[in-house]
Structures are given as C-alpha cells and as structure tokens.
C-alpha cells in the first residue's frame, strides 16, 4: 500500500509540474540567479564603553547573505527589456523604514528597464547616483558609521519611486535620476509618496588609465516627507591604482538640510565629511586601511560641540577560489566619548 501511494504521489507531482511548465507562452528570457553568502561574527564594543545601543551585547552573528534574479530579452533590434528582483540581507533590519526585516525579495535593487545604444533606463527601486559613490568605495571597510548613515544625512540611498538613466561616453560614465520619498514607512519599498517631496540626483565618473575621478550631487524638496525641509548633498572623490599592488581612494562630502526639524527647534543644518582608503594586494592576500570623519555639525552657521565623529579601520583579507575570508578591527569615536572598538571575522562568497 505504501509503495502504491508513493508512486501515485510521484506521478501526480510529475503531471502537475509538466502542466505548470506548459501553461502560457514558452519562456525564452535569459534568466540568471545570483547572490552572496556572507556571514560574520562581530563584537561592537570590545572595550565595554556603553556608548550606544549595541554595547554590552557581546558577540553576535550577522548574516548579510542575499539572493537575486535577473532576466532580459530583446524587444526590437535596438531595444532590450531587462529586470531584476533582489532580496535584502537575511539578517538585516531597515530601521530607517520602521524596522522592516531586510531578508525579503524586492528589498534591494528591484526594477524593470530598457537599454540600447542610447543608454539604459531603470524604473523602480535602485541606488541613487550619489549614494552609489558614497557606498562604494568610500564607506568600506567599516566606515559606514561615519560616511554613510552616521551624522547628518541629507540624501537618499536605495530608493523606490525612482527613474534612473545611465550612459557611458567613452571614458565618462554619467547617471541621473528623479524620484520621490516612500511615504509608507512600514515598508519603504515604494507605493505612496508625500505631496511635494521630490529629489534629483546626478553623477559623473571619468577614468584616465588607472585613475577615476568622480562627483555627484543630490537635491530635493520636502526631504523624507517633511514639509519645507529641503536637502542638498554633493561629493567629490577619486580612486587611483598605484604600482606594486597599492591603490588609494579619497572623497569629500557635504550635506545640508534647510529647515531641518530638530527635537526642540527648526534650523538650517550642514556637515562636512572626508574618507580615505588605502589598499595593498600581494597575490591572494590583501590589506585595507580606512579613515573617515564627520566634522562638527553647524546649526544656522554655528558649530555644535560633540557632533563630530570618526572611524579608523584595518582589514586583512584573502581571495581563495572565490571565497573572501577577512578580519576587521575598527575604532569608532563620537565627540569626546570613549572609543568603541569593533571587531569582525567573516567569510563571503559570491555566486
């Protein structure tokens, strides 16, 4: 009886699978499955300074693994349609959008687009041109607490409700986008936007042999849905490949919000930041050093004490058959508080 039941179940599964595969038109899209397996053990405060919410927790395991799907197909001889759906980090939480769990499909870059010799257009959830530069290379290794989400933030990052255009002109890469905020704070993945809230961003990268110069600007109205709160951020930076396996990168960033709504008053806020990264590779072994600093915020032109911060980081890593094991130690300091020492040991593999 058991064998007959098992055989019936197998036959039923095969039949259903066959029917499902044949429903509708044959799928001749080029489909790619990709992702990253990334796990690390991190201690945010080895010195037990009790400077923040992550202190006194000891070590934790962070899972930044994600998976994505890409597909594309020619519409005409000169136009190709393409799309992407990508999950967020399995163990991530987006505190900026109400604490949404990051490990859901569509949380990272998820869009549809068209491309041809004239460039490419993506509609949906993508990085803004400015944040793409902020995020890489200037927030790595471990500099994001200062140069990315630390201090005054007057830019969007990975944003829904956006239309982005990219094109290369020889050695020049150009990008521009226009978008809205995401009024649905519970998800942050699009949907409604706040009336009057718009942003405009563009970036340019120019490569001369082993040197890339880059810059970007982003400005908007009713930043993050706050009436009258207008933002302006710009960044200039470079990457340079040097002899002997060395490379160097550096950037300056300025962020400003007019009519910033603080806890007790409204004021014009601005903050300057810098980031410097040096890297050396010798065969499969690499070393990366990074430093980033936020200078004192200015409120209506007056410097505010203890609003500066900095992070210095050192990372040793390897490249072994596609696997990247690494060890990172970083010191984070905010104002005059004691420095938190953050240690991380991790392994990444892209597929």
Secondary structure, DSSP 8 states (H G I E B T S, - for coil): -HHHHHHHHHHHHHHHHHHHHHSSS----EEEEEEEEEEEEEES-TT----STTTT--EEEEE--EEEEEEEEESSSS-EEEEEEEB--TT-EEGGGTSEES-SBTSSSEEEEEEETTEEEEEEEEE-HHHHHHHTTTTTTTTHHHHTSSS---S--EEEEEEEEEEEETTEEEEEEEE-----TTT-SSS---TT-EEEEEEEEEEETTEEEEEEEEEEESGGG-TT-EEEEEEEEEEEE-GGGEEEEEEEEEEEEEEEE-SS-EEEEEEEEEEEEEEEEETTEEEEEEEEEE---EETTEE-TT--EEEEEEEEEE-BTTEEEEEEEEEEEETTS--EEEEEEEEEEE-
